Amino acid sequence: MSQPTGVIHDIGYRHYDGPRLGRGAGAVALFVYSLRGTFGLGRTFKSKIMPFLLFGAMMLPAVVSIAIMALLKQAPMSYTDYAIFMQAVIAIFLAAQSPVLVAPDLRHRVIPLYLSRPVTIVDYIGAKLAAMIAALLILMVVPLTVQFVGELLIDLPMPLHTHAYLAALGGSLLNAVLLASIGLALASFTPRRGLGVASVIAFYMFTLAASAVLTGVLESEGHRDASSWSILLNPFFLVNAVQTNLFGTQPVEGLPFPSGAGPALILLAVVALALAGLYARYRKALAA
């Protein structure tokens, strides 16, 4: 008999006998992990600075509005215009945090590891998208709610702006869905976080400038109907137009938004296009 050439050592591995929660639990866990990541929770202190500074900036107008209501008994800042007024802060948050959700997994090529479990590519994209939507809702809804609670507690000589507050909540949801879809789609096309930030910021600056320039040129030429459509190039104005048509609120600064279902159809088309691009990008990453 020949001597054995190898020995099996017991190094402490144990078989897992616990519950296997399956696909749904995996998607929920990925959603929670991604949502925490957008605010830097569970990461280094440096990762928390930007999201919490931007959240503080979003809260500032609400706090000032409450102070004005308490001291001067004046109406609060318009709820439906809040996102328009703070669009630069929201865009910076989107640009800074969208790559956090998609760039690391693409850069380190760990997508197949996620999909080696019951989680599918649709679950993965859905969890990332839901996390970005939830983060944007927190950013936009909390200041609106704080301002509304302040209005409830302060005895103003005017009716409560309940309809405007509820309409603003609906507009916040539309903003979150549209911006999250665009932001993740743009950020996913590069595994480098810096380039992802630059692409989202460049998109926002381009749409902001193009919307203003085209609207001004068309109005100066007397094409008022065309100018009302050109302003929808800015995603924030697009949502404001849909919000105005759906909830019957006043448009920001009296802008002549087009009526009817047109703005809503444009919003749906942009979201669908962004999600299709996001899905195609991950299919390509999985095949690589």
C-alpha positions in Angstrom: 0.0 0.0 0.0 1.4 3.4 -1.0 1.5 6.2 1.6 -1.3 8.9 1.2 -0.2 12.0 -0.7 -2.7 14.4 0.8 -4.6 15.2 4.0 -8.0 16.8 4.4 -8.0 19.3 7.3 -11.1 20.5 9.1 -10.7 24.3 9.1 -14.1 25.1 10.5 -16.5 25.4 7.5 -20.1 24.7 8.4 -23.0 23.8 6.2 -25.7 26.5 6.2 -29.0 25.2 7.6 -30.9 28.4 7.9 -33.8 29.7 5.8 -33.2 30.6 2.1 -35.2 33.7 1.6 -35.0 33.7 -2.2 -35.3 36.3 -4.9 -37.5 38.9 -3.2 -35.4 39.1 -0.1 -32.3 39.5 -2.2 -33.7 42.4 -4.1 -34.9 44.1 -0.9 -31.5 43.7 0.6 -29.8 45.2 -2.4 -32.3 48.1 -2.3 -31.6 48.8 1.4 -27.8 48.6 0.8 -28.0 50.9 -2.2 -30.3 53.4 -0.4 -27.9 53.6 2.5 -25.0 54.1 0.1 -26.6 57.2 -1.5 -26.3 58.9 1.9 -22.9 57.4 2.8 -24.3 55.3 5.6 -22.0 52.3 6.4 -19.2 54.1 4.5 -16.4 56.5 5.5 -17.2 59.9 7.0 -16.0 61.6 3.8 -18.7 59.8 1.9 -21.4 61.3 4.1 -20.3 65.0 3.7 -21.8 65.7 0.2 -25.2 64.1 0.6 -25.8 65.6 4.0 -24.6 69.0 3.0 -27.0 68.9 0.0 -29.8 67.7 2.3 -29.1 70.6 4.6 -29.3 73.0 1.6 -32.6 71.6 0.6 -33.9 72.1 4.2 -32.8 75.7 4.4 -35.7 77.4 2.3 -38.2 75.4 4.3 -36.7 76.7 7.6 -36.6 80.2 6.3 -40.2 80.0 5.1 -41.3 78.8 8.6 -39.5 81.8 10.2 -41.2 84.2 7.8 -44.6 82.7 8.5 -44.0 82.9 12.3 -42.7 86.5 12.2 -44.4 88.2 9.4 -47.6 86.0 9.0 -47.0 85.7 5.3 -47.8 82.8 3.0 -45.2 80.0 2.8 -43.0 79.5 -0.2 -44.9 77.8 -3.0 -44.8 74.0 -2.5 -45.2 73.3 -6.2 -42.3 75.5 -7.1 -39.9 74.1 -4.5 -38.2 71.6 -6.8 -37.8 74.3 -9.5 -36.3 76.7 -7.0 -33.9 74.1 -5.7 -33.2 72.3 -9.0 -29.4 72.9 -8.9 -29.1 71.2 -5.5 -31.2 68.2 -6.7 -29.2 67.9 -9.9 -25.9 68.0 -7.9 -27.2 65.3 -5.6 -28.3 63.2 -8.6 -24.9 63.6 -10.3 -22.9 62.9 -7.1 -24.9 59.8 -6.0 -25.9 58.1 -9.2 -22.4 56.8 -9.9 -22.2 55.5 -6.3 -24.9 53.0 -7.2 -23.6 51.8 -10.5 -19.9 52.6 -11.0 -18.3 50.2 -8.4 -20.1 47.1 -9.6 -19.3 47.9 -13.2 -15.7 48.8 -12.5 -15.0 45.6 -10.5 -17.1 43.4 -12.8 -19.1 41.8 -10.0 -22.5 41.8 -11.7 -22.3 38.1 -12.5 -21.8 37.4 -8.7 -25.1 39.1 -8.0 -26.9 37.2 -10.7 -25.4 33.9 -9.6 -28.2 33.9 -7.0 -32.0 34.0 -7.6 -31.7 37.8 -8.2 -32.2 38.6 -11.9 -30.9 41.5 -13.9 -34.4 43.1 -13.7 -34.3 42.7 -9.9 -30.8 44.3 -9.8 -31.8 47.3 -12.0 -35.1 47.6 -10.1 -33.4 47.7 -6.7 -30.9 50.3 -7.9 -33.6 52.4 -9.5 -35.9 52.2 -6.5 -33.0 53.2 -4.2 -32.3 56.3 -6.2 -36.0 57.2 -6.4 -36.3 56.8 -2.6 -33.2 58.9 -2.0 -34.5 61.7 -4.2 -37.9 61.5 -2.5 -36.3 61.9 0.9 -34.4 64.9 -0.5 -37.5 66.6 -1.8 -40.4 65.4 0.4 -38.9 66.0 3.8 -38.4 69.8 3.3 -42.0 70.1 1.9 -43.4 68.2 4.9 -41.4 70.2 7.4 -42.7 73.4 5.8 -46.3 72.1 5.8 -46.1 71.0 9.5 -44.8 74.5 10.3 -47.8 76.0 8.4 -50.1 73.8 10.5 -48.6 74.9 13.7 -48.5 78.6 12.9 -51.9 80.4 13.0 -51.9 82.2 9.6 -54.7 84.5 8.6 -55.4 82.4 5.5 -56.5 78.8 4.6 -53.9 76.0 4.6 -52.2 75.2 1.3 -53.1 71.5 1.5 -53.9 71.1 -2.2 -50.6 72.7 -3.2 -48.7 70.5 -0.7 -50.3 67.3 -2.0 -49.7 68.3 -5.6 -46.0 69.0 -4.7 -45.8 65.4 -3.3 -47.1 64.1 -6.6 -44.6 66.3 -8.5 -41.8 65.0 -6.2 -42.6 61.5 -7.2 -42.6 62.4 -10.9 -39.3 64.2 -10.5 -37.7 61.3 -8.6 -38.8 58.7 -11.2 -37.6 60.9 -14.2 -34.4 62.0 -12.7 -33.4 58.6 -11.3 -34.0 57.0 -14.6 -31.9 59.6 -16.5 -29.1 59.7 -13.8 -28.6 56.0 -13.5 -28.7 55.5 -17.3 -26.0 58.2 -17.9 -23.8 57.1 -15.0 -23.9 53.4 -16.0 -22.2 54.0 -19.3 -18.8 54.5 -17.6 -17.3 52.5 -14.7 -15.4 55.7 -13.6 -17.3 57.6 -10.9 -15.8 61.0 -12.0 -16.9 60.6 -15.6 -20.4 59.6 -14.4 -20.7 62.7 -12.3 -19.5 64.8 -15.2 -22.0 63.2 -17.6 -25.0 63.9 -15.4 -23.9 67.5 -14.7 -23.3 68.1 -18.4 -26.8 66.7 -19.3 -28.4 69.0 -16.7 -26.4 72.1 -17.8 -27.2 71.4 -21.5 -30.9 71.0 -21.0 -31.1 74.0 -18.8 -29.3 76.2 -21.3 -31.0 74.8 -24.4 -34.4 75.2 -22.8 -33.8 78.9 -21.9 -32.2 79.8 -25.2 -34.7 78.1 -27.5 -37.6 79.5 -25.5 -36.2 83.0 -25.7 -35.5 82.8 -29.4 -38.9 81.3 -30.3 -40.8 83.9 -28.1 -38.9 86.8 -29.7 -39.9 85.4 -33.1 -43.5 85.3 -32.0 -43.8 81.4 -31.9 -45.4 81.3 -28.5 -46.8 77.8 -28.9 -43.4 76.3 -30.0 -41.7 78.1 -27.1 -44.1 76.4 -24.6 -42.9 73.1 -25.9 -39.2 74.0 -26.0 -39.1 74.8 -22.3 -39.9 71.2 -21.6 -36.3 70.3 -22.5 -35.5 71.0 -18.9 -36.6 67.9 -16.9 -37.7 70.0 -14.0 -40.0 72.2 -16.2 -41.3 69.0 -17.8 -42.4 67.7 -14.5 -43.8 71.0 -13.5 -45.9 71.0 -16.7 -47.3 67.5 -16.0 -47.9 68.5 -12.3 -49.8 71.6 -13.5 -52.0 69.6 -15.9 -52.7 66.7 -13.5 -53.3 68.7 -10.3 -54.5 72.0 -11.6 -51.8 74.0 -9.9 -50.3 77.3 -11.1 -47.2 76.8 -13.3 -43.9 78.3 -12.1 -43.6 82.0 -12.8 -46.7 81.8 -15.0 -44.9 79.9 -17.8 -47.2 79.0 -20.7 -46.9 75.2 -20.5 -48.8 73.2 -23.1 -52.0 71.7 -21.9 -53.3 68.2 -22.4 -51.6 64.8 -22.2 -48.5 65.9 -24.3 -46.1 66.6 -21.4 -47.1 63.4 -19.6 -46.5 61.4 -22.8 -43.1 63.0 -23.2 -42.2 62.2 -19.6 -43.2 58.6 -20.0 -41.2 58.3 -23.3 -38.1 59.8 -21.6 -38.3 57.4 -18.7 -38.9 54.4 -21.0 -35.9 55.4 -23.2 -33.6 55.8 -20.1 -34.7 52.5 -18.7 -34.1 50.7 -22.0 -30.6 52.2 -22.2 -29.9 51.1 -18.6 -31.1 47.6 -19.3 -29.0 47.4 -22.5 -25.9 48.6 -20.6 -26.2 45.9 -18.0 -26.9 43.2 -20.6 -23.7 44.2 -22.2 -21.8 44.3 -18.9 -23.1 40.8 -18.1 -22.0 39.4 -21.5 -18.5 41.0 -21.2 
